[in-house]
Each structure stands twice: as C-alpha cells, then as structure tokens.
Amino acid sequence: MTQVVKQIFTKLAVVTKSGKRKGSIDRSPRIYLPTKLTDDSMFPFIGGDSIKIEVDGKRLIVSHAESKRRNLRSRSRRGSRT
C-alpha cells in the first residue's frame, strides 16, 4: 500500500549572487520540495506546470495557474517530470 504524504517540513533558501550593476546583489528565494513529496502519486503538479502563489496571512496557497494549455496536455505524470 502506498503512503500518501499529507505534510512535510522544508526551508526557504535565498540564493545570492553579484548583480550586473557594480555593487548590486541579486537574490533568488527558493522553496525546496523534497522528492518524497513530489513523487507522491497524489502530488498535483508536474514539471513545467505554471503555478499561482497567493499569500494569505502567514500561509502560502499554491494552485495551478489558469491556462488554456493546461487542459490540452496529454502527458503521463512520470514521463514528464523535469
């Protein structure tokens, strides 16, 4: 029987590098999603999906971005991960 991942803890990482302008620093915040979560058969996203992030108080709400292309896709979940 496959166990469904309902909750997982992770961290927000901020990658920094020198910017194009002298003395500037570019920041790139990232949220790491462990493969234990993303490989779960119930995980609702696949590589290349457009997602929408909403801030609701102290919560992030992650959902599919509305897109005409999303409904036209006919690829398998496992074969299309990036």
N, C-alpha and C positions, 0 to 999 in steps of 0.2 A: 504494500500500500504506500503510495506517495504522500509525503507530508507536505502540506501547504504552509508556506511562510506567511504569517499574518503580521509580524512585526520584526524589525531589525534595527539595530543602532549603528550609526555611522557618524562621520565628522565632516564638517565644512572645511575644505582646504583652500588656501589662497596662494596661487602661483604668482610670483612677481618676476619681472624681467625689465631690463633697461628699455626705456621708450625710445621712439625715433627722434624726439627732440632732446637736446642735450640737458641732462639733469632730471628728466622725467622718468617715472617708473610706471609701467603698465601692470595692472592687477587683473587676475583672471580667477574669480571664485569658482570652485567646483564642489559638487556633492557626489561622493563616491557611492555607487550602488553595488554591493557585493554580488558576485555571480550566483551565490546561493539564493538570492532574491530574484535576479533577472532570469535565471534558468528555470525558475519555478513555472510549471505549466499554467498557472493562474496569473502570472505577471502580464499586465495588459498592454505592454509596449514591445516593439521590436526595433532593431537598429534602423535608423533613418526616419523614424516617426517624428512628426512635428508635435511638440507638446506645448501646453499652456500652463504657466505657473502663476497662481494667484496668492497674494499674501492676505491672510485673514487673522488679524491679531498676531498671535505668536505661532501660527500654523502656516504651512505652505500647502496649497491644494494643487496637485499635479493631475492634469487631464489631457486628453487628446485635443489638439488644436483643430478647429473646424476646417476641413479641407475637402475639396471635391475629389482630389486624388486618393484620399484615404479609402473611400468606398470602392474605388476601381481596382485596388490591388488584389492580386490573387496569388500571393506567395506563401510558402509554408513558413511557420514560425521558426523552426530550427534552421532551415536553409538560408534565411535572410538576415541573420544576426551579424552585426558588424562590431 
